[in-house]
Amino acid sequence: EGLGFSGVLFRSEAMMGALFLGGSTSLPGIITSVTAAWNGYPELAISNAVGGIAAQTVFLAVADICYRRANLEHAAASIANLIQGTLLTTLLLIPILAYAGPDISFWGVHPATPVLFFAYCFGLRMVSTVQSRPMWEPRKTKDTTFDQPEQDLSQTSLTKLWSQFAIYALIVAVCGYLIGQSGIAIASQTSLSESLVGTLLTAVSTSLPELVTTIAAVRNGALMLAVGGIIGGNCFDLLFMAFADVAYRPGSIYSAISAQQLFSIALTALMTGVLILGLLRRQQYGFANIGFESVLILGLYLSGVVILFLG
């Protein structure tokens, strides 16, 4: 008590993961989607956004494999991560509604774009509220981690830490631009569709920072940060479509959604639902200490990749 909104917001591992870890590692994806949309490749821009979310959800399954003590979703269960997972599922439905609804736009921007921004901000506000005044919490076990602020043991000054953070964020943003240009070149000069290039090439490439930071967080025992970073980052990644809609000048980018992209969005929502089920069920020890949700997520993703190739 007494921390207020900002205190809870920045002292929670789940919220730090959602805002700073998730947001900064998403910079390559933002730049890639915006670059593709600006250059007239809307399918590539959308596929990059949705494909990145699917890939990053798989990264949680990889992190679960690396965490040998127990099922990661059991140890890192929290109301914040559950709400973020539900928020992600909700956000995934907005582009589908925009695609299926009337093709309208104002100055080339569809009304769904500001709705995405509003819904994301509302979701973050909800997460911060339940962190400060939780109405229920997961049952504690010997393997459960706590989302509490730790004592700062670092001797590095705060100014230096912020400077390093800004420099590294700039580096990954530049990499995102280069990946975007490479994806455009591959899509225009090969027989691969924009959807495949975006879903399997640029999306996975721009998501690699999430894989590295998630594994590092798990190895250092920051489980809430790892799970919150992926789920919160995935929520932020839905805003790629909003940024791309602004950058895409011919009209609403949602009208360019193809059948392959609808399949990818539905698959991503299904994978997110499985993840939420894992956080709710909290299986303590699965086969080889891997949760059932991790096995299902890996199976769904690989099956989806095969279907996209065959389609």
Secondary structure as a PSIPRED ss2 file (coil, helix, strand):
# PSIPRED VFORMAT (PSIPRED V4.0)

   1 E C   1.000  0.000  0.000
   2 G C   1.000  0.000  0.000
   3 L C   1.000  0.000  0.000
   4 G H   0.000  1.000  0.000
   5 F H   0.000  1.000  0.000
   6 S H   0.000  1.000  0.000
   7 G H   0.000  1.000  0.000
   8 V H   0.000  1.000  0.000
   9 L H   0.000  1.000  0.000
  10 F H   0.000  1.000  0.000
  11 R H   0.000  1.000  0.000
  12 S C   1.000  0.000  0.000
  13 E H   0.000  1.000  0.000
  14 A H   0.000  1.000  0.000
  15 M H   0.000  1.000  0.000
  16 M H   0.000  1.000  0.000
  17 G H   0.000  1.000  0.000
  18 A H   0.000  1.000  0.000
  19 L H   0.000  1.000  0.000
  20 F H   0.000  1.000  0.000
  21 L H   0.000  1.000  0.000
  22 G H   0.000  1.000  0.000
  23 G H   0.000  1.000  0.000
  24 S H   0.000  1.000  0.000
  25 T H   0.000  1.000  0.000
  26 S C   1.000  0.000  0.000
  27 L H   0.000  1.000  0.000
  28 P H   0.000  1.000  0.000
  29 G H   0.000  1.000  0.000
  30 I H   0.000  1.000  0.000
  31 I H   0.000  1.000  0.000
  32 T H   0.000  1.000  0.000
  33 S H   0.000  1.000  0.000
  34 V H   0.000  1.000  0.000
  35 T H   0.000  1.000  0.000
  36 A H   0.000  1.000  0.000
  37 A H   0.000  1.000  0.000
  38 W H   0.000  1.000  0.000
  39 N C   1.000  0.000  0.000
  40 G C   1.000  0.000  0.000
  41 Y C   1.000  0.000  0.000
  42 P H   0.000  1.000  0.000
  43 E H   0.000  1.000  0.000
  44 L H   0.000  1.000  0.000
  45 A H   0.000  1.000  0.000
  46 I H   0.000  1.000  0.000
  47 S H   0.000  1.000  0.000
  48 N H   0.000  1.000  0.000
  49 A H   0.000  1.000  0.000
  50 V H   0.000  1.000  0.000
  51 G H   0.000  1.000  0.000
  52 G H   0.000  1.000  0.000
  53 I H   0.000  1.000  0.000
  54 A H   0.000  1.000  0.000
  55 A H   0.000  1.000  0.000
  56 Q H   0.000  1.000  0.000
  57 T H   0.000  1.000  0.000
  58 V H   0.000  1.000  0.000
  59 F H   0.000  1.000  0.000
  60 L H   0.000  1.000  0.000
  61 A H   0.000  1.000  0.000
  62 V H   0.000  1.000  0.000
  63 A H   0.000  1.000  0.000
  64 D H   0.000  1.000  0.000
  65 I H   0.000  1.000  0.000
  66 C H   0.000  1.000  0.000
  67 Y C   1.000  0.000  0.000
  68 R C   1.000  0.000  0.000
  69 R C   1.000  0.000  0.000
  70 A C   1.000  0.000  0.000
  71 N C   1.000  0.000  0.000
  72 L H   0.000  1.000  0.000
  73 E H   0.000  1.000  0.000
  74 H H   0.000  1.000  0.000
  75 A H   0.000  1.000  0.000
  76 A C   1.000  0.000  0.000
  77 A C   1.000  0.000  0.000
  78 S C   1.000  0.000  0.000
  79 I H   0.000  1.000  0.000
  80 A H   0.000  1.000  0.000
  81 N H   0.000  1.000  0.000
  82 L H   0.000  1.000  0.000
  83 I H   0.000  1.000  0.000
  84 Q H   0.000  1.000  0.000
  85 G H   0.000  1.000  0.000
  86 T H   0.000  1.000  0.000
  87 L H   0.000  1.000  0.000
  88 L H   0.000  1.000  0.000
  89 T H   0.000  1.000  0.000
  90 T H   0.000  1.000  0.000
  91 L H   0.000  1.000  0.000
  92 L H   0.000  1.000  0.000
  93 L H   0.000  1.000  0.000
  94 I H   0.000  1.000  0.000
  95 P H   0.000  1.000  0.000
  96 I H   0.000  1.000  0.000
  97 L H   0.000  1.000  0.000
  98 A H   0.000  1.000  0.000
  99 Y H   0.000  1.000  0.000
 100 A H   0.000  1.000  0.000
 101 G C   1.000  0.000  0.000
 102 P C   1.000  0.000  0.000
 103 D C   1.000  0.000  0.000
 104 I C   1.000  0.000  0.000
 105 S C   1.000  0.000  0.000
 106 F E   0.000  0.000  1.000
 107 W C   1.000  0.000  0.000
 108 G C   1.000  0.000  0.000
 109 V E   0.000  0.000  1.000
 110 H C   1.000  0.000  0.000
 111 P C   1.000  0.000  0.000
 112 A H   0.000  1.000  0.000
 113 T H   0.000  1.000  0.000
 114 P H   0.000  1.000  0.000
 115 V H   0.000  1.000  0.000
 116 L H   0.000  1.000  0.000
 117 F H   0.000  1.000  0.000
 118 F H   0.000  1.000  0.000
 119 A H   0.000  1.000  0.000
 120 Y H   0.000  1.000  0.000
 121 C H   0.000  1.000  0.000
 122 F H   0.000  1.000  0.000
 123 G H   0.000  1.000  0.000
 124 L H   0.000  1.000  0.000
 125 R H   0.000  1.000  0.000
 126 M H   0.000  1.000  0.000
 127 V H   0.000  1.000  0.000
 128 S H   0.000  1.000  0.000
 129 T H   0.000  1.000  0.000
 130 V H   0.000  1.000  0.000
 131 Q H   0.000  1.000  0.000
 132 S H   0.000  1.000  0.000
 133 R C   1.000  0.000  0.000
 134 P C   1.000  0.000  0.000
 135 M C   1.000  0.000  0.000
 136 W C   1.000  0.000  0.000
 137 E C   1.000  0.000  0.000
 138 P C   1.000  0.000  0.000
 139 R C   1.000  0.000  0.000
 140 K C   1.000  0.000  0.000
 141 T C   1.000  0.000  0.000
 142 K C   1.000  0.000  0.000
 143 D C   1.000  0.000  0.000
 144 T C   1.000  0.000  0.000
 145 T C   1.000  0.000  0.000
 146 F C   1.000  0.000  0.000
 147 D C   1.000  0.000  0.000
 148 Q C   1.000  0.000  0.000
 149 P C   1.000  0.000  0.000
 150 E C   1.000  0.000  0.000
 151 Q C   1.000  0.000  0.000
 152 D C   1.000  0.000  0.000
 153 L C   1.000  0.000  0.000
 154 S C   1.000  0.000  0.000
 155 Q C   1.000  0.000  0.000
 156 T C   1.000  0.000  0.000
 157 S C   1.000  0.000  0.000
 158 L H   0.000  1.000  0.000
 159 T H   0.000  1.000  0.000
 160 K H   0.000  1.000  0.000
 161 L H   0.000  1.000  0.000
 162 W H   0.000  1.000  0.000
 163 S H   0.000  1.000  0.000
 164 Q H   0.000  1.000  0.000
 165 F H   0.000  1.000  0.000
 166 A H   0.000  1.000  0.000
 167 I H   0.000  1.000  0.000
 168 Y H   0.000  1.000  0.000
 169 A H   0.000  1.000  0.000
 170 L H   0.000  1.000  0.000
 171 I H   0.000  1.000  0.000
 172 V H   0.000  1.000  0.000
 173 A H   0.000  1.000  0.000
 174 V H   0.000  1.000  0.000
 175 C H   0.000  1.000  0.000
 176 G H   0.000  1.000  0.000
 177 Y H   0.000  1.000  0.000
 178 L H   0.000  1.000  0.000
 179 I H   0.000  1.000  0.000
 180 G H   0.000  1.000  0.000
 181 Q H   0.000  1.000  0.000
 182 S H   0.000  1.000  0.000
 183 G H   0.000  1.000  0.000
 184 I H   0.000  1.000  0.000
 185 A H   0.000  1.000  0.000
 186 I H   0.000  1.000  0.000
 187 A H   0.000  1.000  0.000
 188 S H   0.000  1.000  0.000
 189 Q H   0.000  1.000  0.000
 190 T C   1.000  0.000  0.000
 191 S C   1.000  0.000  0.000
 192 L C   1.000  0.000  0.000
 193 S C   1.000  0.000  0.000
 194 E H   0.000  1.000  0.000
 195 S H   0.000  1.000  0.000
 196 L H   0.000  1.000  0.000
 197 V H   0.000  1.000  0.000
 198 G H   0.000  1.000  0.000
 199 T H   0.000  1.000  0.000
 200 L H   0.000  1.000  0.000
 201 L H   0.000  1.000  0.000
 202 T H   0.000  1.000  0.000
 203 A H   0.000  1.000  0.000
 204 V H   0.000  1.000  0.000
 205 S H   0.000  1.000  0.000
 206 T H   0.000  1.000  0.000
 207 S H   0.000  1.000  0.000
 208 L H   0.000  1.000  0.000
 209 P H   0.000  1.000  0.000
 210 E H   0.000  1.000  0.000
 211 L H   0.000  1.000  0.000
 212 V H   0.000  1.000  0.000
 213 T H   0.000  1.000  0.000
 214 T H   0.000  1.000  0.000
 215 I H   0.000  1.000  0.000
 216 A H   0.000  1.000  0.000
 217 A H   0.000  1.000  0.000
 218 V H   0.000  1.000  0.000
 219 R H   0.000  1.000  0.000
 220 N C   1.000  0.000  0.000
 221 G C   1.000  0.000  0.000
 222 A C   1.000  0.000  0.000
 223 L H   0.000  1.000  0.000
 224 M H   0.000  1.000  0.000
 225 L H   0.000  1.000  0.000
 226 A H   0.000  1.000  0.000
 227 V H   0.000  1.000  0.000
 228 G H   0.000  1.000  0.000
 229 G H   0.000  1.000  0.000
 230 I H   0.000  1.000  0.000
 231 I H   0.000  1.000  0.000
 232 G H   0.000  1.000  0.000
 233 G H   0.000  1.000  0.000
 234 N H   0.000  1.000  0.000
 235 C H   0.000  1.000  0.000
 236 F H   0.000  1.000  0.000
 237 D H   0.000  1.000  0.000
 238 L C   1.000  0.000  0.000
 239 L H   0.000  1.000  0.000
 240 F H   0.000  1.000  0.000
 241 M H   0.000  1.000  0.000
 242 A H   0.000  1.000  0.000
 243 F H   0.000  1.000  0.000
 244 A H   0.000  1.000  0.000
 245 D H   0.000  1.000  0.000
 246 V H   0.000  1.000  0.000
 247 A H   0.000  1.000  0.000
 248 Y C   1.000  0.000  0.000
 249 R C   1.000  0.000  0.000
 250 P C   1.000  0.000  0.000
 251 G C   1.000  0.000  0.000
 252 S C   1.000  0.000  0.000
 253 I H   0.000  1.000  0.000
 254 Y H   0.000  1.000  0.000
 255 S H   0.000  1.000  0.000
 256 A H   0.000  1.000  0.000
 257 I C   1.000  0.000  0.000
 258 S C   1.000  0.000  0.000
 259 A H   0.000  1.000  0.000
 260 Q H   0.000  1.000  0.000
 261 Q H   0.000  1.000  0.000
 262 L H   0.000  1.000  0.000
 263 F H   0.000  1.000  0.000
 264 S H   0.000  1.000  0.000
 265 I H   0.000  1.000  0.000
 266 A H   0.000  1.000  0.000
 267 L H   0.000  1.000  0.000
 268 T H   0.000  1.000  0.000
 269 A H   0.000  1.000  0.000
 270 L H   0.000  1.000  0.000
 271 M H   0.000  1.000  0.000
 272 T H   0.000  1.000  0.000
 273 G H   0.000  1.000  0.000
 274 V H   0.000  1.000  0.000
 275 L H   0.000  1.000  0.000
 276 I H   0.000  1.000  0.000
 277 L H   0.000  1.000  0.000
 278 G H   0.000  1.000  0.000
 279 L H   0.000  1.000  0.000
 280 L H   0.000  1.000  0.000
 281 R H   0.000  1.000  0.000
 282 R C   1.000  0.000  0.000
 283 Q C   1.000  0.000  0.000
 284 Q C   1.000  0.000  0.000
 285 Y C   1.000  0.000  0.000
 286 G C   1.000  0.000  0.000
 287 F E   0.000  0.000  1.000
 288 A C   1.000  0.000  0.000
 289 N C   1.000  0.000  0.000
 290 I E   0.000  0.000  1.000
 291 G C   1.000  0.000  0.000
 292 F H   0.000  1.000  0.000
 293 E H   0.000  1.000  0.000
 294 S H   0.000  1.000  0.000
 295 V H   0.000  1.000  0.000
 296 L H   0.000  1.000  0.000
 297 I H   0.000  1.000  0.000
 298 L H   0.000  1.000  0.000
 299 G H   0.000  1.000  0.000
 300 L H   0.000  1.000  0.000
 301 Y H   0.000  1.000  0.000
 302 L H   0.000  1.000  0.000
 303 S H   0.000  1.000  0.000
 304 G H   0.000  1.000  0.000
 305 V H   0.000  1.000  0.000
 306 V H   0.000  1.000  0.000
 307 I H   0.000  1.000  0.000
 308 L H   0.000  1.000  0.000
 309 F H   0.000  1.000  0.000
 310 L H   0.000  1.000  0.000
 311 G C   1.000  0.000  0.000
